[in-house]
Amino acid sequence: MIGGSSCPAVPTEVAAWVVAGRAALGVGVHAEEWDAGTRRAVLADIDQVERLATALRARVVTAERAAGTWSLHGDRDLAGFIGRESRQGRGAGSAAVGQAETLSAMPAVADALVGGSVTPWHLQAIARATAASPRLAAELATSDGQAQVVEMVRRWDGSEFGRQLAAMSASLDPAARQRSHDEQRAERSFAWTHTSGGTLLKGRLDSVAGHKLAKVIDALCPRPALDDERTREQRQADALVSMVDRVAVDRATTPGAIAPVQAVVTLTQETWAALRAPRRPAFDAEHSVMDGEGPGSTGSVGSAADLIARLRGVPPVVDETDRPWPASEIGRALCDCALTRAVVGALGEPLDLGRGERLFQRQHWLALYGAGVRTCAFPGCGVPLRYTELHHLRWWFEHDGRTDIANCAPYCSYHHHEIHRLDIRITRLSDGTLEHRRPDGRRYGLPTGGEPGREASLVMAVRSGGLDGPARRSGGDALPSAGGDDPGGGARGDPPPDLLALLSA
C-alpha cells in the first residue's frame, strides 16, 4: 500500500498528492491567523487543485469507459458505478461522466480547465447544455466552437455564462429549446389543499410561465417599507392574494384582457428579419434527423416548426432575464402580444419608440359576447370568454390576417398555445362553425356546435361594415339575445344592430 491508499496500484504521484492534501488540511486549522492576502492566495490554490482533480478524474473515467471493467461490478451503467464507488450517488456519477465526455470531445476546453480559465462549474454547465442539444455538442467539437466557448468563459462568470451559453444553444438549435419547453409543459401542475392550518399550494410551471408569474409577483411586492416586518415569502404570498383580488374586480379583465402576454421579450433586427423573411425551404435530411422531425416537416408559416427553421443561426428571442424563448411561445406572442419598435443608436441609446398595434380591443370581446359566444372556441372547452385570448384565424403576423371579428375566435391560454405548437389550421365553415385540423388533415377535436346562425350573422355584420367598418344600424333589428336566435339576422342579407353600441352598456 502506497501513502495510505487501499490500492497498491495507485501511481506514486497521485498517492503523494493525497498525502500533501492531508498535510495542507492540517495547516488549515490556523487559517484564522493568516492575513487577508494569504487567505486569498490559498483560496486560489485550492481552486487550481479542484480544476486539476476534475481533469484527472475525467481522464480516469474516460479510461474506465474504454476498458469496460465497470460492468463487472453489477452496475447498469458507468454513472451508477462511479456514484457507488464515490458514495455520492447516481447524480454525482452522471455529472462525472458528463464532464469526462465533454473534456474528451473538447481538448481546448480541457486545456483551459488545467490552465485555470475554465472552472468545474463552467464545465458542468457545458456538459448539461451539450447533453440537451446534439447540435451544440457538434459545434463545440470544432476548434472554432471551442475557442468561442473558452472566450465566453473568460468574459463571463457564473449565471451570466449560463445565459450566454443558453443563447448560443438557442441560436444553433432552436428545436432543442422547444423540446425542453415541451418537456417542462408536460410536467406543469398546480394544486391546493384546504387544511385546518391553512391552504397548501403545490405546483410547477414551465420557465416562460414561471417568468411571467415572477414578474407580476415582484411588481406587487416591491422593496418593503421600514416598518414592514414581513418575510419575503410572506410578501410574495400577499402579492398572490392581491393578484386574485385584482382579477376578481378589474373590469379590464371582464371580459377579456387587452394584452394577455405580460412578459417583455426582445429580438434583434437580424432575428426580426429572419422571422419576416419569405418561407425557407424544407429542412434538409441532417436537420430533420437532429431536430426529431420528418423530412420536409417545416409546418405552415408561423408554426413552431417553421419558426425553429427561421431562428436557427440568428440571435434568440429573449425575455428580461436573457432566457431564450421556445418557438411555440414566440409564435403565440407574435399572434396577440403588443409589439414595440425600439430604434437604438450606435452607443445603445434609444432614439425612437413605436407603439403597439393590431391588438384586439375590448369591443371585440363585447361583440362576441353580444353574439352569444360564452366560452373558449375549442370544442368542449368551458373556459369562460372573459379568460380567453383572441386568436387571428388567419394569423396577423404570418398571413396578414385582419384584426376584425370575422378573423378572430376566443381561445383559453392552453388551447391558444396548442394551436401554435401543433400548427392547427382553423377554418370557419359556411354555417359559422369552426373546424380544427392538424397539418396532415386529421381533425383536431370536433367542429364547434352551439348556435351557428348567430356566428354567421356576426360575420356578416362585420363584413357589411360592423365593428371594423363604418358604424351603421339597420332599422327594426334587435340585439341578439343570449337565449334565442337572432330574429332574421343574416336571413335577409341585412347586418344585425351595430355591436359597438354594447360599449355604452
PyMOL commands that set and color helices and strands:
alter all, ss='L'
color gray80, all
select helices_A, chain A and resi 12-33+36-67+69-73+78-86+90-105+107-115+120-132+134-140+143-155+158-172+174-186+207-220+232-249+251-253+269-276+285-291+304-311+327-336+362-370+385-387+396-399+405-407+413-422+452-463+499-504
alter helices_A, ss='H'
color red, helices_A
select strands_A, chain A and resi 189-195+198-204+265-266+318-319+342-344+350-353+389-392+408-411+425-428+434-437
alter strands_A, ss='S'
color yellow, strands_A
deselect
rebuild
show_as cartoon
